[in-house]
Amino acid sequence: MKKLILLIMIIGGINWGLIGFFNFNLVSSIFNGNLEIIARIIYAVVGLASLWGITFLFRDNQRV
């Protein structure tokens, strides 16, 4: 689960990097028009994964 969340966060980060550097939104370009609801779902999933990813900062990663 942790790797899936990190993968989603990386995809979101790449999309934000493309927006910042090239003013190109990959998600919107793939899911424009009638599939706009899918793009909104993807944004929501990335947001939720990022919120969950915050908890990684506060977990003890050492196994006993």
C-alpha positions as CSV (number, residue, x, y, z in Angstrom):
1,M,0.0,0.0,0.0
2,K,2.8,2.4,0.9
3,K,4.5,1.9,-2.6
4,L,1.1,2.5,-4.4
5,I,0.6,5.7,-2.4
6,L,4.2,6.8,-3.2
7,L,3.7,6.0,-6.9
8,I,0.5,8.1,-7.0
9,M,2.3,11.0,-5.3
10,I,5.1,10.8,-7.8
11,I,2.7,10.8,-10.7
12,G,1.0,13.9,-9.2
13,G,4.4,15.5,-8.7
14,I,5.4,14.9,-12.3
15,N,2.1,16.5,-13.4
16,W,2.7,19.5,-11.3
17,G,6.2,19.8,-12.6
18,L,4.9,19.8,-16.1
19,I,2.4,22.5,-15.3
20,G,5.1,24.6,-13.6
21,F,7.8,24.3,-16.2
22,F,5.9,23.9,-19.4
23,N,2.3,25.1,-18.6
24,F,1.2,21.6,-19.7
25,N,-1.4,19.6,-17.7
26,L,-0.9,16.0,-18.7
27,V,-4.0,14.7,-16.9
28,S,-6.3,17.3,-18.5
29,S,-4.8,16.7,-21.9
30,I,-5.5,13.0,-21.6
31,F,-9.0,13.3,-20.0
32,N,-10.4,16.4,-21.6
33,G,-13.9,16.9,-22.9
34,N,-16.4,14.3,-21.9
35,L,-14.0,12.6,-19.6
36,E,-13.4,15.6,-17.3
37,I,-15.0,13.8,-14.4
38,I,-12.3,11.1,-14.6
39,A,-9.6,13.9,-14.5
40,R,-11.3,15.2,-11.3
41,I,-11.3,11.7,-9.8
42,I,-7.6,11.4,-10.5
43,Y,-6.9,14.8,-8.9
44,A,-8.9,13.6,-5.8
45,V,-7.0,10.3,-5.6
46,V,-3.6,12.1,-5.8
47,G,-4.8,14.5,-3.1
48,L,-5.9,11.7,-0.8
49,A,-2.6,9.8,-1.4
50,S,-0.7,12.9,-0.6
51,L,-2.6,13.4,2.7
52,W,-1.9,9.8,3.6
53,G,1.7,10.3,2.6
54,I,2.1,12.9,5.3
55,T,1.7,10.2,7.8
56,F,4.9,8.6,6.5
57,L,6.8,11.5,8.1
58,F,5.6,10.6,11.5
59,R,6.0,6.8,11.4
60,D,8.9,4.9,12.9
61,N,10.3,2.9,10.0
62,Q,12.5,0.6,12.2
63,R,11.3,-2.9,12.7
64,V,11.7,-4.5,16.1
